[in-house]
């Protein structure tokens, strides 16, 4: 299924190519502020980030919704991973084992991050934007806005709020423009801030 938005085509990704989705997320986020805090060594980070994000991509494929848009060559350029937390879903399969294997010596910080995110996650029903990832070469072209705009239209129609965590001021400001409000700020130990953000449905 495809949706034309601002001359971009946003599609509910199917069939799901988990390897390509993981590649996009890793390419977009491997050198972000949280990733650098989790694993300061760039070589180790580059090696392990795909395995880390693969856990969440697999989880989204099974229990969430994945939207994507491609570039002119047909290569996936951006993806959004949403989880409809309007009812209970199980945790990622073998999460502890997989995250330890992916994190290696950064496991303590990964666990600190998980505790902080869990403590701030709202309990009321909502859709959770876990990752909005745009390849670095395709950023600042409106792809991220198109992806979240597609899902926001659906949420507004259904009267469902949305939640996310922004990991840098530029992303925070993007989400503010799309109707999110800051709920709290997570201060990671010796790390970057994370802004928890909530968007009420717009009618």
LOBAMI-37967 format. One record per atom (N, C-alpha, C): residue number from 1; atom name; x, y, z; residue in three letters. Coordinates in Angstrom, 3 decimals. Example, Ala and Ser with C-alpha at 12.3 -4.5 7.8 and 13.67 -1.06 7.14 Angstrom:
resi,name,u,v,w,resn
1,N,13.190,-5.690,7.800,ala
1,CA,12.300,-4.500,7.800,ala
1,C,13.200,-3.300,7.800,ala
2,N,12.850,-2.250,7.080,ser
2,CA,13.670,-1.060,7.140,ser
2,C,12.900,0.030,7.870,ser
end
This chain:
resi,name,u,v,w,resn
1,N,0.851,-1.177,0.000,unk
1,CA,0.000,0.000,0.000,unk
1,C,0.888,1.228,0.000,unk
2,N,0.588,2.235,-0.819,unk
2,CA,1.416,3.429,-0.895,unk
2,C,0.568,4.664,-0.632,unk
3,N,1.244,5.726,-0.203,unk
3,CA,0.581,6.987,0.094,unk
3,C,1.471,8.093,-0.445,unk
4,N,0.944,8.938,-1.316,unk
4,CA,1.709,10.052,-1.856,unk
4,C,1.602,11.232,-0.902,unk
5,N,2.734,11.706,-0.402,unk
5,CA,2.751,12.828,0.520,unk
5,C,3.861,13.774,0.085,unk
6,N,3.485,14.979,-0.312,unk
6,CA,4.460,15.987,-0.698,unk
6,C,5.459,15.429,-1.720,unk
7,N,4.944,14.760,-2.725,unk
7,CA,5.726,14.172,-3.801,unk
7,C,6.616,13.017,-3.352,unk
8,N,6.450,12.584,-2.110,unk
8,CA,7.142,11.401,-1.628,unk
8,C,6.134,10.267,-1.572,unk
9,N,6.608,9.064,-1.734,unk
9,CA,5.740,7.900,-1.595,unk
9,C,6.096,7.201,-0.297,unk
10,N,5.142,7.173,0.618,unk
10,CA,5.315,6.497,1.896,unk
10,C,4.518,5.214,1.840,unk
11,N,5.154,4.108,2.157,unk
11,CA,4.454,2.838,2.078,unk
11,C,4.549,2.087,3.393,unk
12,N,3.475,1.383,3.674,unk
12,CA,3.485,0.450,4.790,unk
12,C,4.304,-0.731,4.301,unk
13,N,5.497,-0.895,4.841,unk
13,CA,6.485,-1.781,4.249,unk
13,C,6.005,-3.231,4.279,unk
14,N,5.839,-3.801,3.104,unk
14,CA,5.433,-5.194,2.965,unk
14,C,5.739,-5.627,1.525,unk
15,N,6.438,-6.733,1.321,unk
15,CA,6.953,-7.625,2.360,unk
15,C,8.084,-6.956,3.149,unk
16,N,8.288,-7.404,4.337,unk
16,CA,9.231,-6.762,5.234,unk
16,C,10.635,-7.331,5.051,unk
17,N,11.560,-6.489,4.661,unk
17,CA,12.962,-6.866,4.530,unk
17,C,13.681,-6.362,5.782,unk
18,N,13.795,-7.231,6.780,unk
18,CA,14.355,-6.789,8.052,unk
18,C,15.817,-6.341,7.910,unk
19,N,16.560,-6.965,7.000,unk
19,CA,17.963,-6.573,6.828,unk
19,C,18.062,-5.144,6.303,unk
20,N,17.222,-4.792,5.334,unk
20,CA,17.282,-3.443,4.783,unk
20,C,16.783,-2.414,5.797,unk
21,N,15.734,-2.739,6.531,unk
21,CA,15.243,-1.824,7.559,unk
21,C,16.317,-1.595,8.614,unk
22,N,16.951,-2.668,9.067,unk
22,CA,18.021,-2.545,10.055,unk
22,C,19.167,-1.700,9.520,unk
23,N,19.503,-1.878,8.269,unk
23,CA,20.586,-1.091,7.668,unk
23,C,20.272,0.395,7.703,unk
24,N,19.028,0.765,7.386,unk
24,CA,18.646,2.179,7.398,unk
24,C,18.743,2.748,8.815,unk
25,N,18.196,2.022,9.792,unk
25,CA,18.222,2.507,11.171,unk
25,C,19.656,2.638,11.668,unk
26,N,20.479,1.644,11.407,unk
26,CA,21.875,1.692,11.857,unk
26,C,22.641,2.815,11.169,unk
27,N,22.414,2.995,9.884,unk
27,CA,23.098,4.042,9.132,unk
27,C,22.745,5.418,9.687,unk
28,N,21.487,5.594,10.073,unk
28,CA,21.026,6.893,10.562,unk
28,C,21.474,7.168,11.993,unk
29,N,21.609,6.127,12.807,unk
29,CA,21.741,6.346,14.243,unk
29,C,23.048,5.879,14.864,unk
30,N,23.924,5.258,14.097,unk
30,CA,25.109,4.652,14.692,unk
30,C,26.029,5.682,15.341,unk
31,N,25.990,6.943,14.863,unk
31,CA,26.890,7.957,15.392,unk
31,C,26.134,9.071,16.102,unk
32,N,24.889,8.791,16.518,unk
32,CA,24.112,9.779,17.242,unk
32,C,24.579,9.937,18.675,unk
33,N,24.058,10.933,19.388,unk
33,CA,24.552,11.204,20.755,unk
33,C,24.339,10.046,21.722,unk
34,N,23.207,9.363,21.642,unk
34,CA,22.972,8.245,22.554,unk
34,C,23.864,7.066,22.189,unk
35,N,24.022,6.797,20.899,unk
35,CA,24.894,5.704,20.470,unk
35,C,26.329,5.952,20.909,unk
36,N,26.790,7.199,20.805,unk
36,CA,28.164,7.517,21.229,unk
36,C,28.308,7.373,22.741,unk
37,N,27.249,7.705,23.478,unk
37,CA,27.293,7.522,24.931,unk
37,C,27.312,6.036,25.293,unk
38,N,26.490,5.249,24.590,unk
38,CA,26.448,3.820,24.871,unk
38,C,27.792,3.158,24.592,unk
39,N,28.411,3.518,23.471,unk
39,CA,29.671,2.887,23.080,unk
39,C,30.596,3.962,22.502,unk
40,N,31.485,4.505,23.322,unk
40,CA,32.366,5.575,22.833,unk
40,C,33.333,5.137,21.733,unk
41,N,33.717,3.875,21.702,unk
41,CA,34.666,3.383,20.697,unk
41,C,33.956,3.293,19.348,unk
42,N,34.347,4.125,18.353,unk
42,CA,33.615,4.131,17.082,unk
42,C,33.684,2.814,16.324,unk
43,N,34.797,2.098,16.430,unk
43,CA,34.898,0.823,15.711,unk
43,C,33.963,-0.218,16.322,unk
44,N,33.935,-0.284,17.643,unk
44,CA,33.026,-1.216,18.310,unk
44,C,31.583,-0.820,18.063,unk
45,N,31.318,0.487,18.057,unk
45,CA,29.957,0.967,17.820,unk
45,C,29.491,0.595,16.412,unk
46,N,30.323,0.833,15.439,unk
46,CA,29.966,0.509,14.053,unk
46,C,29.722,-0.984,13.898,unk
47,N,30.499,-1.795,14.606,unk
47,CA,30.366,-3.250,14.514,unk
47,C,29.081,-3.750,15.167,unk
48,N,28.723,-3.167,16.308,unk
48,CA,27.637,-3.728,17.106,unk
48,C,26.285,-3.071,16.908,unk
49,N,26.262,-1.856,16.411,unk
49,CA,24.988,-1.144,16.271,unk
49,C,23.971,-1.912,15.418,unk
50,N,24.342,-2.498,14.277,unk
50,CA,23.315,-3.232,13.511,unk
50,C,22.683,-4.367,14.302,unk
51,N,23.473,-5.097,15.084,unk
51,CA,22.904,-6.193,15.885,unk
51,C,21.956,-5.652,16.953,unk
52,N,22.287,-4.499,17.503,unk
52,CA,21.431,-3.888,18.522,unk
52,C,20.090,-3.474,17.917,unk
53,N,20.129,-2.760,16.801,unk
53,CA,18.884,-2.288,16.202,unk
53,C,18.073,-3.421,15.582,unk
54,N,18.738,-4.484,15.184,unk
54,CA,18.021,-5.627,14.623,unk
54,C,17.003,-6.189,15.619,unk
55,N,17.315,-6.118,16.904,unk
55,CA,16.384,-6.595,17.930,unk
55,C,15.054,-5.860,17.804,unk
56,N,15.101,-4.552,17.646,unk
56,CA,13.896,-3.739,17.614,unk
56,C,13.202,-3.815,16.258,unk
57,N,13.969,-3.976,15.211,unk
57,CA,13.355,-4.163,13.894,unk
57,C,12.566,-5.471,13.873,unk
58,N,13.158,-6.546,14.359,unk
58,CA,12.439,-7.818,14.436,unk
58,C,11.168,-7.668,15.263,unk
59,N,11.273,-6.943,16.343,unk
59,CA,10.130,-6.722,17.238,unk
59,C,9.027,-5.931,16.529,unk
60,N,9.418,-4.894,15.789,unk
60,CA,8.442,-4.088,15.062,unk
60,C,7.780,-4.886,13.945,unk
61,N,8.551,-5.718,13.282,unk
61,CA,7.984,-6.550,12.220,unk
61,C,6.911,-7.474,12.784,unk
62,N,7.131,-7.968,13.996,unk
62,CA,6.188,-8.909,14.593,unk
62,C,5.003,-8.226,15.265,unk
63,N,5.251,-7.125,15.973,unk
63,CA,4.199,-6.544,16.802,unk
63,C,3.890,-5.076,16.491,unk
64,N,4.669,-4.462,15.621,unk
64,CA,4.469,-3.046,15.348,unk
64,C,4.053,-2.786,13.916,unk
65,N,4.348,-1.582,13.477,unk
65,CA,4.061,-1.159,12.108,unk
65,C,5.281,-0.426,11.573,unk
66,N,5.644,-0.727,10.340,unk
66,CA,6.837,-0.147,9.731,unk
66,C,6.431,0.599,8.470,unk
67,N,6.820,1.860,8.396,unk
67,CA,6.601,2.663,7.200,unk
67,C,7.949,3.025,6.607,unk
68,N,7.989,3.134,5.299,unk
68,CA,9.245,3.483,4.661,unk
68,C,9.030,4.284,3.401,unk
69,N,10.094,4.905,2.934,unk
69,CA,10.086,5.598,1.656,unk
69,C,11.430,5.346,0.974,unk
70,N,11.414,5.278,-0.331,unk
70,CA,12.612,4.926,-1.097,unk
70,C,13.134,6.130,-1.866,unk
71,N,14.414,6.059,-2.252,unk
71,CA,14.972,7.103,-3.098,unk
71,C,14.711,6.779,-4.562,unk
72,N,15.287,7.571,-5.446,unk
72,CA,15.009,7.415,-6.877,unk
72,C,15.526,6.098,-7.443,unk
73,N,16.443,5.443,-6.730,unk
73,CA,16.963,4.166,-7.201,unk
73,C,16.155,2.983,-6.680,unk
74,N,15.198,3.261,-5.807,unk
74,CA,14.417,2.191,-5.193,unk
74,C,14.983,1.705,-3.883,unk
75,N,16.115,2.259,-3.476,unk
75,CA,16.734,1.895,-2.205,unk
75,C,15.982,2.580,-1.056,unk
76,N,15.714,1.842,0.006,unk
76,CA,15.000,2.419,1.136,unk
76,C,15.830,3.545,1.748,unk
77,N,15.188,4.712,1.905,unk
77,CA,15.900,5.890,2.367,unk
77,C,15.537,6.290,3.786,unk
78,N,14.355,5.905,4.241,unk
78,CA,13.904,6.300,5.571,unk
78,C,12.856,5.322,6.055,unk
79,N,12.818,5.114,7.366,unk
79,CA,11.823,4.213,7.949,unk
79,C,11.330,4.796,9.270,unk
80,N,10.119,4.423,9.618,unk
80,CA,9.543,4.742,10.927,unk
80,C,9.013,3.454,11.531,unk
81,N,9.395,3.197,12.780,unk
81,CA,8.955,1.996,13.494,unk
81,C,8.014,2.415,14.615,unk
82,N,6.764,2.016,14.496,unk
82,CA,5.727,2.344,15.464,unk
82,C,5.272,1.087,16.193,unk
83,N,4.916,1.270,17.459,unk
83,CA,4.301,0.196,18.235,unk
83,C,2.947,0.670,18.752,unk
84,N,1.865,-0.026,18.403,unk
84,CA,0.534,0.365,18.879,unk
84,C,0.307,-0.127,20.303,unk
85,N,0.643,0.699,21.274,unk
85,CA,0.541,0.308,22.681,unk
85,C,-0.840,0.668,23.235,unk
86,N,-1.846,0.265,22.498,unk
86,CA,-3.223,0.410,22.958,unk
86,C,-3.701,-0.880,23.616,unk
87,N,-2.876,-1.903,23.566,unk
87,CA,-3.117,-3.158,24.275,unk
87,C,-1.756,-3.770,24.589,unk
88,N,-1.742,-4.772,25.449,unk
88,CA,-0.482,-5.376,25.876,unk
88,C,0.152,-6.173,24.737,unk
89,N,1.471,-6.022,24.592,unk
89,CA,2.220,-6.870,23.673,unk
89,C,3.389,-7.460,24.460,unk
90,N,3.856,-8.637,24.098,unk
90,CA,4.966,-9.247,24.845,unk
90,C,6.270,-8.510,24.585,unk
91,N,7.266,-8.686,25.447,unk
91,CA,8.571,-8.055,25.226,unk
91,C,9.292,-8.710,24.051,unk
92,N,10.341,-8.090,23.549,unk
92,CA,11.117,-8.703,22.466,unk
92,C,11.627,-10.089,22.842,unk
93,N,11.627,-10.990,21.889,unk
93,CA,12.026,-12.377,22.119,unk
93,C,13.501,-12.448,22.520,unk
94,N,13.763,-13.117,23.650,unk
94,CA,15.131,-13.309,24.160,unk
94,C,15.905,-11.993,24.209,unk
95,N,15.234,-10.958,24.709,unk
95,CA,15.844,-9.623,24.688,unk
95,C,17.155,-9.575,25.474,unk
96,N,17.166,-10.096,26.679,unk
96,CA,18.363,-9.980,27.513,unk
96,C,19.567,-10.645,26.859,unk
97,N,19.367,-11.831,26.303,unk
97,CA,20.484,-12.524,25.653,unk
97,C,20.966,-11.743,24.434,unk
98,N,20.015,-11.316,23.605,unk
98,CA,20.389,-10.647,22.368,unk
98,C,21.059,-9.306,22.620,unk
99,N,20.548,-8.563,23.608,unk
99,CA,21.138,-7.247,23.844,unk
99,C,22.528,-7.374,24.462,unk
100,N,22.755,-8.393,25.281,unk
100,CA,24.102,-8.616,25.828,unk
100,C,25.083,-8.957,24.716,unk
101,N,24.651,-9.772,23.773,unk
101,CA,25.532,-10.134,22.656,unk
101,C,25.839,-8.917,21.783,unk
102,N,24.837,-8.063,21.593,unk
102,CA,25.027,-6.898,20.730,unk
102,C,25.831,-5.801,21.425,unk
103,N,25.596,-5.630,22.721,unk
103,CA,26.231,-4.522,23.437,unk
103,C,27.662,-4.823,23.843,unk
104,N,27.982,-6.090,24.073,unk
104,CA,29.302,-6.480,24.566,unk
104,C,29.655,-5.676,25.828,unk
105,N,30.760,-4.945,25.831,unk
105,CA,31.181,-4.273,27.062,unk
105,C,30.381,-3.010,27.371,unk
106,N,29.416,-2.670,26.513,unk
106,CA,28.552,-1.511,26.774,unk
106,C,27.241,-1.911,27.438,unk
107,N,27.133,-3.152,27.899,unk
107,CA,25.862,-3.649,28.417,unk
107,C,25.380,-2.846,29.620,unk
108,N,26.278,-2.395,30.490,unk
108,CA,25.847,-1.634,31.663,unk
108,C,25.111,-0.366,31.254,unk
109,N,25.625,0.310,30.247,unk
109,CA,24.973,1.539,29.807,unk
109,C,23.667,1.242,29.072,unk
110,N,23.627,0.178,28.330,unk
110,CA,22.367,-0.208,27.684,unk
110,C,21.301,-0.474,28.743,unk
111,N,21.676,-1.139,29.803,unk
111,CA,20.726,-1.410,30.876,unk
111,C,20.303,-0.127,31.586,unk
112,N,21.224,0.807,31.768,unk
112,CA,20.863,2.102,32.342,unk
112,C,19.861,2.834,31.453,unk
113,N,20.095,2.780,30.148,unk
113,CA,19.180,3.412,29.205,unk
113,C,17.801,2.773,29.285,unk
114,N,17.756,1.452,29.303,unk
114,CA,16.475,0.750,29.360,unk
114,C,15.694,1.125,30.621,unk
115,N,16.375,1.181,31.749,unk
115,CA,15.705,1.534,33.013,unk
115,C,15.135,2.951,32.935,unk
116,N,15.909,3.876,32.396,unk
116,CA,15.449,5.263,32.290,unk
116,C,14.255,5.390,31.344,unk
117,N,14.313,4.696,30.215,unk
117,CA,13.198,4.765,29.267,unk
117,C,11.938,4.156,29.860,unk
118,N,12.074,3.015,30.511,unk
118,CA,10.917,2.354,31.120,unk
118,C,10.289,3.220,32.206,unk
119,N,11.126,3.872,32.998,unk
119,CA,10.614,4.676,34.103,unk
119,C,9.813,5.878,33.625,unk
120,N,10.107,6.363,32.431,unk
120,CA,9.441,7.555,31.917,unk
120,C,8.337,7.257,30.903,unk
121,N,8.195,5.989,30.520,unk
121,CA,7.218,5.663,29.485,unk
121,C,5.798,5.763,30.042,unk
122,N,4.913,6.465,29.354,unk
122,CA,3.541,6.620,29.857,unk
122,C,2.783,5.300,29.868,unk
123,N,1.826,5.202,30.789,unk
123,CA,1.032,3.990,30.933,unk
123,C,-0.264,4.046,30.135,unk
124,N,-0.747,5.234,29.798,unk
124,CA,-2.004,5.337,29.079,unk
124,C,-1.843,4.852,27.638,unk
125,N,-2.917,4.354,27.028,unk
125,CA,-2.833,3.821,25.661,unk
125,C,-2.335,4.875,24.675,unk
126,N,-1.456,4.446,23.759,unk
126,CA,-0.882,5.365,22.776,unk
126,C,-0.158,4.544,21.713,unk
127,N,0.307,5.216,20.678,unk
127,CA,1.235,4.628,19.719,unk
127,C,2.617,5.203,19.991,unk
128,N,3.603,4.330,19.987,unk
128,CA,4.972,4.689,20.351,unk
128,C,5.852,4.705,19.107,unk
129,N,6.421,5.864,18.812,unk
129,CA,7.385,5.973,17.716,unk
129,C,8.751,5.609,18.272,unk
130,N,9.151,4.364,18.093,unk
130,CA,10.417,3.889,18.652,unk
130,C,11.605,4.461,17.890,unk
131,N,11.530,4.473,16.544,unk
131,CA,12.627,4.991,15.733,unk
131,C,12.076,5.665,14.490,unk
132,N,12.594,6.838,14.206,unk
132,CA,12.411,7.516,12.928,unk
132,C,13.808,7.705,12.364,unk
133,N,14.125,6.979,11.307,unk
133,CA,15.499,6.929,10.804,unk
133,C,15.547,7.334,9.336,unk
134,N,16.392,8.292,9.039,unk
134,CA,16.612,8.754,7.666,unk
134,C,18.101,8.648,7.369,unk
135,N,18.447,8.012,6.269,unk
135,CA,19.869,7.912,5.920,unk
135,C,20.507,9.306,5.913,unk
136,N,21.730,9.437,6.383,unk
136,CA,22.371,10.760,6.427,unk
136,C,22.364,11.495,5.086,unk
137,N,22.538,10.774,3.999,unk
137,CA,22.571,11.419,2.682,unk
137,C,21.208,11.922,2.238,unk
138,N,20.145,11.506,2.934,unk
138,CA,18.785,11.890,2.540,unk
138,C,18.107,12.773,3.576,unk
139,N,18.850,13.197,4.593,unk
139,CA,18.256,14.042,5.621,unk
139,C,18.026,15.460,5.106,unk
140,N,17.095,16.164,5.759,unk
140,CA,16.714,17.534,5.400,unk
140,C,16.013,17.618,4.056,unk
141,N,15.322,16.530,3.674,unk
141,CA,14.528,16.517,2.450,unk
141,C,13.046,16.263,2.734,unk
142,N,12.653,16.281,3.987,unk
142,CA,11.250,16.107,4.322,unk
142,C,10.794,14.678,4.475,unk
143,N,11.707,13.722,4.416,unk
143,CA,11.304,12.317,4.494,unk
143,C,10.759,11.970,5.870,unk
144,N,11.436,12.426,6.914,unk
144,CA,10.953,12.132,8.260,unk
144,C,9.579,12.714,8.504,unk
145,N,9.372,13.939,8.074,unk
145,CA,8.063,14.574,8.250,unk
145,C,6.976,13.823,7.494,unk
146,N,7.300,13.353,6.297,unk
146,CA,6.318,12.604,5.525,unk
146,C,5.946,11.300,6.219,unk
147,N,6.944,10.625,6.770,unk
147,CA,6.679,9.348,7.429,unk
147,C,5.783,9.514,8.652,unk
148,N,6.117,10.470,9.513,unk
148,CA,5.299,10.610,10.708,unk
148,C,3.957,11.265,10.387,unk
149,N,3.933,12.110,9.373,unk
149,CA,2.659,12.721,8.985,unk
149,C,1.643,11.686,8.537,unk
150,N,2.116,10.668,7.841,unk
150,CA,1.213,9.594,7.400,unk
150,C,0.567,8.911,8.599,unk
151,N,1.341,8.593,9.608,unk
151,CA,0.786,7.878,10.756,unk
151,C,-0.025,8.813,11.656,unk
152,N,0.395,10.064,11.758,unk
152,CA,-0.372,11.015,12.558,unk
152,C,-1.794,11.185,12.020,unk
153,N,-1.937,11.190,10.705,unk
153,CA,-3.280,11.329,10.128,unk
153,C,-4.175,10.197,10.597,unk
154,N,-3.627,9.016,10.653,unk
154,CA,-4.399,7.864,11.123,unk
154,C,-4.709,7.980,12.613,unk
155,N,-3.726,8.403,13.400,unk
155,CA,-3.954,8.543,14.832,unk
155,C,-5.000,9.617,15.130,unk
156,N,-4.936,10.720,14.410,unk
156,CA,-5.908,11.786,14.620,unk
156,C,-7.322,11.305,14.314,unk
157,N,-7.451,10.554,13.254,unk
157,CA,-8.768,10.042,12.885,unk
157,C,-9.323,9.106,13.963,unk
158,N,-8.438,8.344,14.591,unk
158,CA,-8.866,7.382,15.607,unk
158,C,-8.867,7.964,17.015,unk
159,N,-8.356,9.197,17.186,unk
159,CA,-8.305,9.804,18.510,unk
159,C,-7.275,9.184,19.431,unk
160,N,-6.125,8.777,18.866,unk
160,CA,-5.086,8.089,19.638,unk
160,C,-3.872,9.002,19.785,unk
161,N,-3.331,9.158,20.998,unk
161,CA,-2.123,9.965,21.179,unk
161,C,-0.858,9.208,20.758,unk
162,N,0.254,9.938,20.682,unk
162,CA,1.542,9.352,20.305,unk
162,C,2.602,9.778,21.300,unk
163,N,3.643,8.947,21.409,unk
163,CA,4.736,9.198,22.351,unk
163,C,6.055,8.825,21.687,unk
164,N,7.125,9.527,22.076,unk
164,CA,8.466,9.229,21.580,unk
164,C,9.487,9.824,22.524,unk
165,N,10.751,9.477,22.278,unk
165,CA,11.884,10.122,22.931,unk
165,C,12.770,10.752,21.859,unk
166,N,13.035,12.037,21.991,unk
166,CA,13.933,12.724,21.062,unk
166,C,15.340,12.707,21.637,unk
167,N,16.326,12.432,20.774,unk
167,CA,17.691,12.243,21.284,unk
167,C,18.642,13.382,20.948,unk
168,N,18.149,14.444,20.316,unk
168,CA,18.977,15.636,20.150,unk
168,C,18.059,16.830,19.898,unk
169,N,18.565,18.059,20.086,unk
169,CA,17.694,19.232,19.948,unk
169,C,17.056,19.367,18.569,unk
170,N,17.770,18.968,17.513,unk
170,CA,17.199,19.095,16.168,unk
170,C,15.979,18.201,16.009,unk
171,N,16.092,16.943,16.498,unk
171,CA,14.944,16.051,16.433,unk
171,C,13.809,16.557,17.314,unk
172,N,14.164,17.042,18.513,unk
172,CA,13.141,17.588,19.407,unk
172,C,12.350,18.692,18.720,unk
173,N,13.048,19.592,18.044,unk
173,CA,12.368,20.707,17.388,unk
173,C,11.495,20.233,16.233,unk
174,N,11.939,19.187,15.527,unk
174,CA,11.105,18.610,14.470,unk
174,C,9.788,18.119,15.054,unk
175,N,9.867,17.401,16.161,unk
175,CA,8.652,16.848,16.754,unk
175,C,7.771,17.941,17.339,unk
176,N,8.369,18.991,17.869,unk
176,CA,7.565,20.117,18.342,unk
176,C,6.735,20.702,17.208,unk
177,N,7.332,20.768,16.014,unk
177,CA,6.595,21.305,14.861,unk
177,C,5.450,20.388,14.447,unk
178,N,5.522,19.125,14.838,unk
178,CA,4.470,18.171,14.477,unk
178,C,3.475,17.940,15.615,unk
179,N,3.452,18.849,16.571,unk
179,CA,2.414,18.807,17.579,unk
179,C,2.760,18.119,18.876,unk
180,N,4.011,17.691,19.034,unk
180,CA,4.426,17.061,20.290,unk
180,C,4.751,18.128,21.325,unk
181,N,4.629,17.739,22.590,unk
181,CA,5.042,18.580,23.697,unk
181,C,5.993,17.789,24.589,unk
182,N,6.963,18.482,25.165,unk
182,CA,7.924,17.829,26.057,unk
182,C,7.246,17.503,27.378,unk
183,N,7.347,16.234,27.781,unk
183,CA,6.808,15.799,29.070,unk
183,C,7.867,15.826,30.166,unk
184,N,9.069,15.395,29.828,unk
184,CA,10.151,15.348,30.814,unk
184,C,11.474,15.258,30.072,unk
185,N,12.557,15.420,30.814,unk
185,CA,13.899,15.281,30.252,unk
185,C,14.619,14.200,31.039,unk
186,N,15.146,13.211,30.321,unk
186,CA,15.931,12.147,30.934,unk
186,C,17.399,12.537,30.858,unk
187,N,18.048,12.606,32.003,unk
187,CA,19.480,12.915,32.044,unk
187,C,20.245,11.614,32.266,unk
188,N,20.872,11.115,31.225,unk
188,CA,21.688,9.919,31.345,unk
188,C,22.972,10.246,32.104,unk
189,N,23.488,9.327,32.898,unk
189,CA,24.713,9.600,33.660,unk
189,C,25.885,9.957,32.740,unk
190,N,26.375,11.178,32.868,unk
190,CA,27.482,11.653,32.018,unk
190,C,27.144,11.548,30.534,unk
191,N,25.850,11.630,30.201,unk
191,CA,25.440,11.448,28.819,unk
191,C,24.528,12.552,28.335,unk
192,N,24.011,12.401,27.122,unk
192,CA,23.159,13.435,26.532,unk
192,C,21.752,13.383,27.115,unk
193,N,21.012,14.483,27.024,unk
193,CA,19.622,14.465,27.471,unk
193,C,18.737,13.774,26.439,unk
194,N,17.651,13.206,26.931,unk
194,CA,16.589,12.672,26.076,unk
194,C,15.295,13.377,26.467,unk
195,N,14.562,13.848,25.472,unk
195,CA,13.307,14.525,25.727,unk
195,C,12.155,13.559,25.477,unk
196,N,11.365,13.275,26.503,unk
196,CA,10.175,12.469,26.294,unk
196,C,9.067,13.402,25.812,unk
197,N,8.335,12.966,24.775,unk
197,CA,7.403,13.864,24.099,unk
197,C,6.081,13.152,23.830,unk
198,N,5.012,13.924,23.958,unk
198,CA,3.649,13.405,23.838,unk
198,C,2.871,14.259,22.860,unk
199,N,2.113,13.591,22.016,unk
199,CA,1.269,14.308,21.047,unk
199,C,-0.174,13.876,21.225,unk
200,N,-1.025,14.804,21.615,unk
200,CA,-2.455,14.518,21.701,unk
200,C,-3.035,14.502,20.299,unk
201,N,-4.055,13.674,20.059,unk
201,CA,-4.657,13.665,18.722,unk
201,C,-5.254,15.009,18.377,unk
202,N,-5.097,15.397,17.137,unk
202,CA,-5.616,16.683,16.661,unk
202,C,-6.912,16.464,15.906,unk
203,N,-7.904,17.234,16.246,unk
203,CA,-9.225,17.060,15.619,unk
203,C,-9.582,18.324,14.856,unk
end
